[in-house]
Amino acid sequence: MLSLFSSVLLLVLMFMTGLMAASALRFDRDIEFYWGSENANVLSSKSLTMSLYNSSGCGFQSYDGFLFGRFDMHIKLVPGNSAGTVTTYYISSQGPYHDEVDMEFLGNVTGQPYILHTNIFAKGVGGREQQFYLCLLVDDIPIRVFNNNEAIGVPFPNMQAMNVYSSIWCGDSWATQGGRVKTNWADAPFTASYRNLKANACTVSHGSSSCGSSTEAWLTQKLNDEIKKQLLWVQNKYMVYDYCTDHERFPRGFPAECSRPRFYQ
């Protein structure tokens, strides 16, 4: 679902190939619940569910951190009326100057599409939201690119190891139609299912790193013409919010990266 390169940061909903052999992370060994473990059900080493009851949700994180990599997980979102629920999948480092790449699936009333809310933090600075309606086919389709603009003073998340996280929680103050539609607790529990978490990444854990031999390969990754074409298709057809076009939010001018070309390497 997430790909992190040094020259570009590419968000995709699923990936099929990578530079290293993807290794499965076991839900019974390689993750821990940092919140709401009583609302989790580990079904096997490859699958689990997490539920939201009366504003009490759940979240897990990987034990290991990763620097360069791609991460793949199948997520079955809350079915039916999911208004006010937020189901997340993201990578993040720790501390006040943390790096983070967010994907948050915002629930909606029955029959209305989920909205995918994305954000990027680099050295503690976020506020780079883009939102998309989920298209009919999401597997293998890239949705967002964030270029490395360190040359013009824009932080880029390429130095801090990040853990893999996922959670489900109540965000009805903002998640569905700007908070106008609240969670209907009569429909609880709201349950999301997770399967086949894989990391195609170099690991940074307990003072050791597996990144050395593969770092150069990650550093030289490029976006080919087909990926660029897919990105443009998704952004032109399904994007419903882009911080780089929100004049009301940035009356004194957009962030520096917004003036740069969408694709360059």
C-alpha positions in Angstrom: 0.0 0.0 0.0 2.8 2.4 0.7 6.0 3.0 -1.2 8.8 5.2 0.1 11.6 6.3 -2.2 14.3 9.0 -1.7 13.4 11.0 -4.7 9.6 10.6 -4.6 7.1 9.2 -2.1 4.4 7.2 -3.9 1.2 6.1 -2.3 -0.6 3.2 -3.9 -3.4 1.0 -2.6 -1.6 -2.2 -3.4 1.7 -3.3 -5.0 2.6 -6.5 -6.6 6.3 -6.3 -7.2 9.4 -4.9 -5.4 13.1 -4.8 -5.2 13.4 -7.4 -2.4 11.4 -10.5 -1.6 8.4 -9.4 0.4 8.2 -11.0 3.9 5.0 -11.6 5.7 4.5 -10.0 9.0 2.7 -12.3 11.5 -0.2 -10.8 13.4 0.5 -13.2 16.2 4.2 -12.3 16.5 5.3 -9.2 14.7 2.8 -6.6 15.8 1.5 -5.3 19.1 -1.8 -3.6 20.1 -0.9 -0.1 21.4 -4.6 0.6 22.2 -7.9 -1.3 22.6 -6.6 -4.8 22.5 -9.9 -6.0 23.9 -11.5 -4.9 20.6 -9.1 -7.0 18.5 -9.4 -10.6 17.4 -6.3 -12.3 16.0 -7.8 -15.0 13.8 -4.5 -16.4 12.6 -0.9 -15.4 11.8 -2.3 -13.8 8.6 -5.6 -12.3 9.6 -7.3 -10.2 12.4 -10.2 -8.0 13.0 -10.5 -4.7 14.9 -13.8 -3.2 16.1 -15.2 0.1 17.3 -17.6 0.0 20.2 -19.2 3.2 21.6 -16.1 5.4 20.7 -13.6 2.8 22.0 -11.6 1.5 19.0 -8.3 -0.3 18.5 -4.9 0.0 16.9 -1.8 -2.0 16.2 1.8 -1.3 15.2 4.7 -3.4 14.0 7.5 -4.1 16.4 10.1 -3.3 13.7 10.7 0.1 12.0 11.5 0.4 8.3 13.4 3.1 6.3 12.9 2.4 2.6 10.2 0.0 1.5 6.8 -1.0 0.3 4.0 -2.4 2.5 1.0 -4.4 1.4 -2.1 -5.4 3.3 -5.7 -6.4 2.4 -8.2 -4.3 4.3 -12.0 -5.0 4.4 -13.5 -1.7 5.5 -16.6 -1.4 7.7 -19.6 -2.5 5.6 -23.0 -0.7 5.4 -23.5 2.5 7.4 -19.9 3.5 8.4 -20.5 7.2 9.0 -18.1 8.7 11.5 -15.7 5.8 11.5 -12.1 6.2 10.5 -10.0 3.1 9.4 -6.3 3.9 9.0 -3.2 2.4 7.6 0.0 4.4 7.9 3.7 4.5 8.6 5.2 6.8 11.3 8.3 7.4 13.3 8.3 8.7 16.8 8.8 12.1 18.5 7.8 15.7 17.9 9.7 15.9 14.6 8.3 12.6 13.3 7.8 11.5 9.7 4.4 10.0 8.8 2.6 8.9 5.7 -1.2 8.6 6.3 -4.0 6.8 4.6 -7.3 7.2 6.4 -10.6 5.7 5.1 -13.4 7.9 6.1 -16.7 6.1 6.5 -20.0 7.3 5.0 -23.7 6.6 5.2 -25.0 3.5 3.5 -24.7 3.7 -0.3 -22.2 6.5 -0.3 -18.6 6.0 -1.2 -15.7 6.0 1.3 -13.3 8.9 1.0 -9.6 8.2 1.2 -7.9 11.0 3.2 -4.1 11.2 2.8 -1.5 13.3 4.6 2.3 13.5 4.8 4.4 14.7 7.7 8.1 15.4 7.4 10.1 16.4 10.5 6.9 17.1 12.4 5.3 19.2 9.7 2.1 17.9 8.2 -0.9 19.7 6.7 -0.5 18.2 3.2 -3.9 16.6 2.8 -5.3 15.2 -0.4 -8.6 13.3 -0.5 -10.0 10.9 -3.1 -13.2 9.0 -3.8 -12.3 5.3 -4.0 -12.4 4.3 -7.6 -14.0 1.0 -8.7 -10.6 -0.6 -9.2 -8.0 0.3 -6.6 -5.5 -2.6 -6.7 -2.2 -1.6 -8.4 -3.4 2.0 -8.9 -1.1 4.7 -7.5 -2.9 7.7 -6.1 -0.4 10.3 -4.9 3.2 11.4 -5.3 5.2 13.6 -3.0 8.5 14.8 -4.5 11.7 15.4 -2.6 12.0 19.2 -2.5 14.8 19.4 0.2 16.7 21.6 -2.3 14.1 24.4 -1.7 13.9 23.8 2.1 10.9 21.4 2.2 11.4 18.5 4.6 11.2 15.0 3.2 10.6 11.8 5.1 13.7 9.8 4.2 15.9 9.6 7.4 13.7 8.2 10.2 12.7 4.6 10.4 8.9 4.2 10.6 6.7 1.5 12.0 3.6 0.2 10.3 0.3 1.1 12.0 -3.4 0.5 11.5 -6.4 1.5 13.6 -10.1 2.0 13.7 -11.6 4.9 15.7 -14.5 7.4 15.9 -13.8 10.6 14.0 -17.4 11.8 13.6 -16.4 15.4 14.6 -15.0 15.7 11.0 -14.8 12.5 9.1 -18.2 12.3 7.3 -19.4 15.4 5.5 -17.3 17.6 7.7 -18.8 16.2 10.9 -22.4 16.8 9.9 -23.2 13.1 10.0 -22.5 11.4 13.3 -21.8 7.8 14.1 -25.0 5.7 14.7 -24.0 3.6 17.7 -27.0 1.5 17.2 -25.1 -0.1 14.3 -22.1 -0.9 16.4 -19.8 -2.8 16.5 -18.1 -1.4 13.4 -15.5 -4.0 12.3 -12.7 -3.9 9.8 -10.7 -7.0 8.7 -7.1 -7.2 7.9 -5.2 -9.9 6.0 -1.7 -10.6 4.6 0.5 -7.8 5.9 3.7 -7.9 3.9 6.8 -5.7 4.2 9.1 -5.4 1.2 11.5 -3.1 3.1 14.8 -2.7 4.9 14.4 -3.1 8.7 15.8 -0.8 11.4 15.4 -2.4 14.8 17.2 -2.5 18.1 20.2 -0.6 16.7 20.7 -2.8 13.7 19.8 -2.2 10.1 19.3 -4.4 7.0 19.3 -1.3 4.7 22.9 -1.2 3.6 23.0 -3.5 0.5 19.6 -2.3 -0.8 19.7 1.4 -0.1 21.2 2.3 -3.5 18.4 0.4 -5.3 15.7 2.3 -3.4 17.5 5.7 -4.0 17.4 5.3 -7.7 13.8 4.4 -8.1 11.9 6.3 -10.9 8.3 6.7 -11.9 7.8 5.3 -15.4 5.3 6.7 -17.9 2.6 4.2 -17.1 2.7 5.1 -13.4 2.5 8.8 -14.3 -0.4 8.1 -16.6 -2.3 6.3 -13.8 -1.6 9.0 -11.3 -2.9 11.7 -13.5 -6.0 9.6 -14.2 -6.8 9.1 -10.5 -6.0 12.7 -9.5 -8.1 14.2 -12.4 -11.1 11.9 -11.9 -11.3 11.0 -8.2 -9.5 13.7 -6.2 -12.0 15.7 -4.1 -9.5 17.9 -2.1 -6.0 19.1 -2.6 -4.2 21.4 -0.1 -2.3 23.0 -3.0 -5.6 24.5 -4.4 -7.1 25.6 -1.1 -6.9 29.4 -1.4 -9.0 30.0 1.8 -6.6 28.0 3.9 -3.4 29.6 2.4 -4.4 33.2 1.7 -0.7 34.3 1.8 0.5 31.7 -0.7 0.7 27.9 -1.0 3.4 25.8 0.5 6.6 25.8 -1.5 6.2 22.4 -3.0 2.9 23.3 -4.6 4.7 25.5 -7.2 6.8 22.7 -8.4 5.9 20.4 -11.3 3.8 17.4 -10.4 6.3 15.0 -11.9 10.1 15.5 -11.9 13.0 13.4 -10.9 
